[in-house]
Amino acid sequence: MRKGAVRLLVIAIVVAVVYSLDLKLNLFPTNADSDQEPPPAARTVEAPGKLAVAEVEEPGRYEKLELELAKGFKERDERFSASYTGDKSELSDQMTTIIRAALTHDDYSAYLLESYLYTIRSWGNKSTITVEAKYRESPEETAQVDRAVEDALNAILTPGMNNHEKVKAIHDWIVTNVEYDQSLSYYTAYHAISLGQAVCQGYSLLGYRMLEKAGIPVLIAEGKVNTGEHAWNMVELDGQWYHLDLTWDDPVGAKDDRIRYTYYLKTDEELRADHEWTRTYPEAATRYADALKELAEGSDGTEADRYEKLKIAIGLHWLDEEHTVADTAELREKILSAVSSRKGKLEFRYEEGSNFPAELKAAFEGVGVSVGYRASYEKFGSGDSLLVQLHLNYP
């Protein structure tokens, strides 16, 4: 009878809450178990996503607990415990927020977390929190990712590269070696390196791992696009943050093997043209073209040339005035100049491309000489601009 009473007492101070992640993208899974103040029943909650440490009430009070939990998640432990001394009711109320704050310490493990279950057992003011976690990538698989990342970085990074050149090299390697998984089955960096396929989450995880290992400050961002939930990276260069969407720079159905930089190091304003997010991330306010221009102007000789070559390689030179045609009047003037000097090819960025075919036809009218032309063009950036190639044929 006494044993039964003790058992009932223990049950009375155990709370179990289960969090399970239905969306494979939406990061901070929902499997939480808490042992304290018994609820009417275990409850399942959808994870609202990553919370900043500052959102925890009195963060200093829970800092040690948060760090212990962060260590367990980062080490990919399937079962681990942490201790806390203090009010058990307040702990129970804050526990889910504390776990989410713990997950902010390492994006890689956070985005691999499939579900977690936490249990709080309390005796007086002392509590033990036990977490059981499931991950989409095993430690052994992550070790294989790290070996592949090391091999790739050794192959593509050279001594003396600056961080700007490293980011481009990593971007190019990923979009060249990974394809988008149209079956929507592969979500991890391990899938990306072992199968060569992944959805946006796998691209972002591999990007995170490679950039992190290369010493580039990086995080994973998430939000929505026209096709649904989406993830991408953010990187910091020279104190400025930028968005880097590796998945959308590797479009499905591309007819050639050209590397694209449409979603390469974008500002908040530029990315919001077709991405949206509600969580708080570092502000990305500096246009990368402006940053490169400033770096080139502030450098001498070889170093300035490196930034200029980088600018051309990623296509930002098309933003320069000498490569830009603003409207129909400028288009006609450019064509007349080319015809008068019998140029065979023109390349430029056309700013208002929504009605380009008709405007191009109109610009050729009244040229005054017999000339044929063939035009090819593609979208440039996320606005209405087009990158245009004109081939002129003379009799």
N, C-alpha and C positions, 0 to 999 in steps of 0.2 A: 504494500500500500504506500509505503514511504517512497519507494522507487517510482511508483506511478505519479506521486505528487511532484517529485523532482522533474520527471519527464514533462509533466504539464507546465511546470514553471519555465523550463527551457523553451518549450514551444511558445510560451506566452511572450517571449522576448525575441522571437525570430521573425523576420519579415523577408519574404522572397518576392522579388520583382523580376520578371523576365523581359528582356529586350531582344527582339529579333528583327534583322534587317531584310525587308522584302525587296527594296530596290537595291540592286547590286552596286549602284553608284553612291547612293545617299549615305554616305560615310559613317557617321557615328552611329553604329548599329544600336539596336535597341534590345539588348538583353541584359537586364539588370536584376540582380537579386538582392534584397536587403533584409537583414535579419534584425528586426527590432520592431516594436509596436506592431502587432499582427494586423494586417489588413483583412478585409472580408475574404479576399481570395487573391491568388497571384494575378498580376495584371500585365498585359502586353501593351507596350507603348511604342509608337513610331518615333524614331530618333529625329529630332528637329535639326540636327546638324551640329557643326562645330561651334563651341562656345568659347569665348575668350576667357582667360584666367580671371580677368577683372570682373566677370559677371558672377563669380562666386562671392557670396556675402562674407565679409571679413576674410579676404583671401589668405592673410597671414596665418589665421587660425588653422586652416586646412592645408597649408603649403607642404608640410612633411608628408601627409597622407597622399596628396596629389602626386608628389615626386615618387613615392613608393609605387603607386599605381602606374604611373608613366613608365617606370622601369620594367614592370612586369609586362606591359603591352609591347614595349620596344623589344624586349628579349623574346617575344612571341611565346611566352609561357601560356599553356592551356589552363593551368590552375595556379593561382598565386594569392597570397594574403598580405594584408597591411593592417596596422593597428592604429587606434585613435583613442585619446583620452579627452573626454568632454561630454557635453550634453547629448544623450543618445537620440532624443527626439529631434533636435536641430540637425544632427548628423543625418538622420533618416530623411529629413526634408531636403537636405542639400546634396545627398549622395549622387544622384544622377548628374547634377551640374558639376560636381567634383570630378566625376569620371570623364565627362566630356572635356573638362579643362585639362585633365591628364592626357587625353588623346591629342591635344594641340601641341604636345612636345615633340611629336614625330609623325609627320604626315604619312610617311611610308607605311608604318604599322597601322595607323588609323584607317587608311583606305584599303588595307588588307583585311580588316576586322569584319567578319561576317555577322557575328552575334556575340553577346556576352550576357552572363547571368551573375549577379552579385548577391551575396548573402551577408547580412550583418548579424553578428551574435554579440549581445551586450551583457555584461555583468557589472552592475553599478554604473560608474562613469567610464568604464573601459570597454572598448568595442573592438572586435576583430572583423575585418571585411575580407571575405573570400570571393575571388572572381574566377569564373570559368568562362573561357573565351574560345571561340572558333574563328579560324582564319582561312582565307582563300589561298594562301601560299604558305607552305611549310618552311621551317628554318633551312632544311636541306635544299629546297627549291630556291630560296633566297640566296643561299651560298652559291648556287649555280648562276644566278643572276649576277652576283658580285664578281664571279670569275669572268663571265662574259663581258661585263662592264669594264673590268680591268683590261681585258684583251682589246676591247674596242678603243678605249681611251689611249692605250699604248700605241695603237695604230694610227689614230687620227689627231692626237695632240702632239705638238713638237715643242722642244725647249724654246723659251722666249715668247711663246704665244701670249697675248694679253687675253683678258676675260671675254672681251667682245668676240675675238676670233674663236675662243673655245666654245662659246654658246652657239655660234654658227656651225662649227664642226659637229657638235653634238646634234643639233637640229637636223643637219643634212644626213648624218648617219642613221638616225631613227626613221626619218621619212623615206629613206632609201631601203632600209632593211626590214621594215614592218609594214604590213598591209592591214587595212581595216577589216575586222571580222564581221562579215555581213550576216553570219549565223547568230550573232549576239551571244556567243557562248564563252568567250575568252576575255577575262577581266584583269589579268595580272601582268606584271613585268616578266614573270616566268613564262607565261604563254607567249609574250612578245618575242622573247629571245629563243625559246625552244621550238615554237611553231611558226614564228614570223607573222603572227596574226594577233590582234587584240582590238577591243573596243576602246573608246576614249580613255577609260580608266586605266587600261594597260599602257597606252601611250604615255599618259601623265605620270604613272608610277615609274616607268622606265626613264622618262625624262628627268623625274625627280632624282632617281638614283644616280644617273650619269652626271647630272649637273652638280649634285651634292659631292660626289667623289672627286669632281674636278675643282672643287672649292668655290663654286658659285652659290651664293645665297638663293634658295629656291623654295617655293611652296606649291601646294596643289589647291586650285580654286575650283569651285563648282557652281553651277547655276542651270539655266535653261536656254535652249535654242529652239528653232522652229520644229525640230524633230523630237524634242523632249529633254530629259535630264542630260547634262553634259559636264565634263571635267577638262581642265586644262592647267597649265603651269603659270606661275609668275616668277620672274627672276629679277635680281637686283644687280645693277651695274653702276658703279661710281655713285652710289647713294640714291639712285633713282630706280623705281620699280616699273616693270613692264609685263604685259600679258604675252604669253607664248602658247599658241594653240597648235600643237604638233599634229593632232588629228586632222584639223581642217586645212593644214598645209599639205596633207597627203590625200587629196580627194579621190573618192571612189569613181572609177570610170574615166580617169584621165587618159587622154589618147597618146601621151608621150611621157618620157621619163624625166622631163625637166623638174628641177626642184623649185618649189614655189615658196614665196615669202609673204603671202597675202595676210597671214595672221602672225607675223613675226615681230615681236617686241612692240606691241601696240599700247596706246594710252587707254584709259577708261573710256574716254569719249569715242575713240575709234572703235573699240571692241563693242561698245553698246549698240552699234549699228545693227548687230544681229546676235548678240549675247546679252543675257540679263542675269543679275545675281542680287541677292538681298543680304548676304552675310558681309561682314566688314573685313576688307582686305586692305593692304597698304595702298595708298593713293598712287595711281600711275598717271602722272600729269604732263610728263615731258615727252614731246615727239622725238622718236629715235633719230629721225633725220636731223633734227636740230642738235641733238646730243653729239652725233658724229661730226657735224659741221664744226661745232665748238671744239671738239677734241682735235680735229685736223688743223684748225686755225691756231690752236694753242700748242701744237707740236712742231718740231723741226724735221726737215729732211725725210729720212727713211720712215720715221714714225708717222708723219703726216701722210706719206704715200700709202702706208698700210691702212689707215682709216679711209682714205679715198678709194682704195681698191675694195675694201669691205662694203662701202657705200654702193659702188657699182655692182658688186657681186649679188647684193640682195635687192637691186633694182631701185634704190632710193634716188639715184641720179635723175630718174624720170620726173621727179618733183621739181627739179631745177627749171628756172625760167626758160633757158635755151632749149629745153626738151619738151616744153609744154605749149600746146595750142589751146587757147581759151574758148574760142567761139568760131562761128562760120566765117566771119570776116578774116580772122587770122588764118583759118584753114585755106581760104581762097588765095591769100597772099603767099602762104608757104608753097602752095602748088604752083602758082605763077613763077615764083623764084626758082623752083626746082626745074620747071619746064624750060625756062629761059636759059638755064645752064645745062640742060639736057641730063640731069641727074637720073639715075636708074632706080634709086631706092630711097625712100623716106621712112624714118622711124620717129615717133613722137607719142606723147600722152595727150589725149583729147579729153578736156575736162568735162564737157557736157555731152556724154555719149548716148543719151537716151534716144536720140533721133539721128544717129550718125549716118546710116546708109543714105537717107534722103539728103542730108546736109553735104555729104561727100559728093553726091551726084550734082547737086546745085553748084558746088565749088568748081567743078570741072567745066561747067557750062560757060561759054564765053572766053575760054582760055586762048582761043585764036589760032591754035595750031592743032594738027592732027596728033593725038596721043591716046594710047590705050592704057588702062590701068587695072591692076588686080590688088584688092585690099584684103588683108586679114587683120583681125583685131580680137582682143580678149579683155575681160574685165580687169581693171587695175585697182587693187585695194577694195575697200568695202563701200565706196560711194558710187557715183555714176561715171567715173573716169574709165577710159579705155586705153589700152596700149595698142597702137596702130602700126602696121607695116604696109607701106604702099610701094608696089612695083610698077614702074612706068615703062611703057613700050613705045618706041618711036619708029615710024616707017623708014 
